[in-house]
Amino acid sequence: MFIGKYNKSVILTYIGVAFAFSGMAFALYERLPAAMLCLIAAGICDLFDGAAARRCKRDETAKEFGVQIDSLADVMGFLALPAVLGLRLMSGVGIVRYPIILGYILCGIIRLAWFNTSAAAEGSRTHYDGLPVTYSALIFPILWSVLGFFAGFGAAAAVWAAGYALTAVMFILNVKVVKPRGIWYGIFGAMAAGVSVLIFLRDIL
């Protein structure tokens, strides 16, 4: 009746999109700590959605659909959401924030397109080409947590601008980034949980 896939192999991806949308809504209403938590939650969904999908019985069409829907979800969670956050976080640098955020988005979609063109070979590789856009789910919340300890730090907007610009460059820089396997899933999960608790305790309670 409907096109697309709606089984358990993609449910985590769809949940991640829901977190991304919620994060953008929070950011628009200037509830930035909640938006950061949504960014982390979207990252956790992305961390485990591939493993969950591989445990499901899928035909080739379902596998290809999974690759494409994952990248589209990444645009929402790790490009659009950080872009909306960036508009708030970099308000102190004025119009400079716009080219920085545009550059961040462009570099991100280039990175995703490059990934999709080589998706067939990715499963056998031990590394990524360039920094995956999903790493923004840790980079920006960690930066938020660090800057939170410097109340009244006047250069915060400039630090955010530098952080976004550097992350954008890393998306398209031809460097090898090791793919997380085994214990690294637990390490990234623990880091995400730790930063989430810190944000919740310091900025929300």
WOFEN-V21378 format. One record per residue. N is the residue number from 0. RES is the residue in one small letter. BURIAL is I if it has 24 or more other C-alpha atoms within 12 Angstrom, else O. Layout:
n:N res:RES burial:BURIAL
n:N res:RES burial:BURIAL
This chain:
n:0 res:m burial:O
n:1 res:f burial:O
n:2 res:i burial:O
n:3 res:g burial:O
n:4 res:k burial:I
n:5 res:y burial:O
n:6 res:n burial:O
n:7 res:k burial:O
n:8 res:s burial:I
n:9 res:v burial:I
n:10 res:i burial:I
n:11 res:l burial:I
n:12 res:t burial:I
n:13 res:y burial:I
n:14 res:i burial:I
n:15 res:g burial:I
n:16 res:v burial:I
n:17 res:a burial:I
n:18 res:f burial:I
n:19 res:a burial:I
n:20 res:f burial:I
n:21 res:s burial:I
n:22 res:g burial:I
n:23 res:m burial:I
n:24 res:a burial:I
n:25 res:f burial:I
n:26 res:a burial:I
n:27 res:l burial:O
n:28 res:y burial:O
n:29 res:e burial:O
n:30 res:r burial:O
n:31 res:l burial:I
n:32 res:p burial:I
n:33 res:a burial:I
n:34 res:a burial:I
n:35 res:m burial:I
n:36 res:l burial:I
n:37 res:c burial:I
n:38 res:l burial:I
n:39 res:i burial:I
n:40 res:a burial:I
n:41 res:a burial:I
n:42 res:g burial:I
n:43 res:i burial:I
n:44 res:c burial:I
n:45 res:d burial:I
n:46 res:l burial:I
n:47 res:f burial:I
n:48 res:d burial:I
n:49 res:g burial:I
n:50 res:a burial:O
n:51 res:a burial:O
n:52 res:a burial:I
n:53 res:r burial:O
n:54 res:r burial:O
n:55 res:c burial:O
n:56 res:k burial:O
n:57 res:r burial:O
n:58 res:d burial:O
n:59 res:e burial:O
n:60 res:t burial:O
n:61 res:a burial:I
n:62 res:k burial:I
n:63 res:e burial:O
n:64 res:f burial:I
n:65 res:g burial:I
n:66 res:v burial:I
n:67 res:q burial:I
n:68 res:i burial:I
n:69 res:d burial:I
n:70 res:s burial:I
n:71 res:l burial:I
n:72 res:a burial:I
n:73 res:d burial:I
n:74 res:v burial:I
n:75 res:m burial:I
n:76 res:g burial:I
n:77 res:f burial:I
n:78 res:l burial:I
n:79 res:a burial:I
n:80 res:l burial:I
n:81 res:p burial:I
n:82 res:a burial:I
n:83 res:v burial:I
n:84 res:l burial:I
n:85 res:g burial:I
n:86 res:l burial:I
n:87 res:r burial:I
n:88 res:l burial:I
n:89 res:m burial:I
n:90 res:s burial:O
n:91 res:g burial:O
n:92 res:v burial:O
n:93 res:g burial:O
n:94 res:i burial:O
n:95 res:v burial:O
n:96 res:r burial:I
n:97 res:y burial:I
n:98 res:p burial:O
n:99 res:i burial:I
n:100 res:i burial:I
n:101 res:l burial:I
n:102 res:g burial:I
n:103 res:y burial:I
n:104 res:i burial:I
n:105 res:l burial:I
n:106 res:c burial:I
n:107 res:g burial:I
n:108 res:i burial:I
n:109 res:i burial:I
n:110 res:r burial:I
n:111 res:l burial:I
n:112 res:a burial:I
n:113 res:w burial:I
n:114 res:f burial:I
n:115 res:n burial:I
n:116 res:t burial:O
n:117 res:s burial:O
n:118 res:a burial:I
n:119 res:a burial:O
n:120 res:a burial:O
n:121 res:e burial:O
n:122 res:g burial:O
n:123 res:s burial:O
n:124 res:r burial:O
n:125 res:t burial:O
n:126 res:h burial:O
n:127 res:y burial:I
n:128 res:d burial:I
n:129 res:g burial:I
n:130 res:l burial:I
n:131 res:p burial:I
n:132 res:v burial:I
n:133 res:t burial:I
n:134 res:y burial:I
n:135 res:s burial:I
n:136 res:a burial:I
n:137 res:l burial:I
n:138 res:i burial:I
n:139 res:f burial:I
n:140 res:p burial:I
n:141 res:i burial:I
n:142 res:l burial:I
n:143 res:w burial:I
n:144 res:s burial:I
n:145 res:v burial:O
n:146 res:l burial:I
n:147 res:g burial:O
n:148 res:f burial:O
n:149 res:f burial:O
n:150 res:a burial:O
n:151 res:g burial:O
n:152 res:f burial:O
n:153 res:g burial:O
n:154 res:a burial:O
n:155 res:a burial:I
n:156 res:a burial:I
n:157 res:a burial:O
n:158 res:v burial:I
n:159 res:w burial:I
n:160 res:a burial:I
n:161 res:a burial:I
n:162 res:g burial:I
n:163 res:y burial:I
n:164 res:a burial:I
n:165 res:l burial:O
n:166 res:t burial:I
n:167 res:a burial:I
n:168 res:v burial:I
n:169 res:m burial:I
n:170 res:f burial:I
n:171 res:i burial:I
n:172 res:l burial:O
n:173 res:n burial:O
n:174 res:v burial:O
n:175 res:k burial:O
n:176 res:v burial:O
n:177 res:v burial:O
n:178 res:k burial:I
n:179 res:p burial:O
n:180 res:r burial:O
n:181 res:g burial:O
n:182 res:i burial:O
n:183 res:w burial:O
n:184 res:y burial:O
n:185 res:g burial:O
n:186 res:i burial:O
n:187 res:f burial:I
n:188 res:g burial:I
n:189 res:a burial:O
n:190 res:m burial:I
n:191 res:a burial:I
n:192 res:a burial:O
n:193 res:g burial:O
n:194 res:v burial:I
n:195 res:s burial:I
n:196 res:v burial:O
n:197 res:l burial:I
n:198 res:i burial:I
n:199 res:f burial:O
n:200 res:l burial:O
n:201 res:r burial:O
n:202 res:d burial:O
n:203 res:i burial:O
n:204 res:l burial:O
